[in-house]
Amino acid sequence: MRMVTTDEEAAPENEEIIDEIARTFRGTQVIDFAYEYDCTTTRGVRLWFTDLRLRSTDALPITLDWGGFCLEDKRDLGEGGIALFVRGSRYSPDSEAGIDQIDSVIRQDLLRLFDGAVLVDIDGLRYGEIPCLEEEKISFYPLKADAIHFRTPEGIPFLFRSEGFCSTNPVHKTKAWIVFDTLLAVDSEGNCELVSDDFYNEFIGGM
C-alpha cells in the first residue's frame, strides 16, 4: 500500500488506501468475546461487548474497543460500548427466557451467530491524522470505524456499532466509534502495512 498526506489533493489516493485496508479485513472472523448487559423495564436487555477479538484471513489478530464524546458537553462518554445489531435490530435474547437463563441464552445465541460468520464490509473506516508514534523512519496511525458488517454462512447479516451516552445528560447528542488495536504503519517512503498491537509494543520496547 502507499500513503500520502491528508490534504485535499491527496484525498483520492488516501481513499484507495482505505479501500485496500477494508479488503484486507474482509473474511475476518470473531474468535473470542466477553460482554456485559443490563435489564430495564422499558429497554429490555441491553448488551455491550467488553472484549471482542477477531482474526483476519492472514492471521492478523484484531481486538476492537470503543470511544466517543458528548457533542454538547465536549467530554468523554460515561457509559457505552460495542453493541450488536442482527438484521438491523439491536440484539436482545428471547423475551421468554427467565432471569436465571438470560446469560446462558445470550452466550448460546452469540456462539451460534458467530460460528463461521465473516466480515463483509466496514462503514466509516479511517485512520487518524495524528500518529500514535512518529519516528524518522516509521509512523503508526490508529484505525477507527463507525460499523463493522458480518454475514453468517446462512446469509444472516449482523453488525457491530459503538454506542455511548453522556454521563450528565442521557439525551445529549453523542459521537461514538469503534477502535482497532491494529495500526497502519507508514515508512519514510510512504509505504503502508497493517501491523498488530504486539508488533507495535515490541517496536516501542526496542526503542
Salt bridges, closest charged atoms under 4 A:
ASP38 OD2 - ARG46 NH2 2.82
ASP51 OD2 - ARG53 NE 2.96
GLU72 OE1 - HIS172 NE2 3.60
ASP73 OD2 - ARG75 NH2 3.69
ASP73 OD2 - HIS172 ND1 3.56
GLU79 OE2 - ARG46 NH2 3.28
ASP109 OD1 - ARG112 NH1 3.38
ASP123 OD2 - HIS149 NE2 2.67
ASP146 OD1 - ARG126 NH1 3.27
ASP146 OD1 - LYS175 NZ 3.71
GLU163 OE1 - ARG90 NH2 2.85
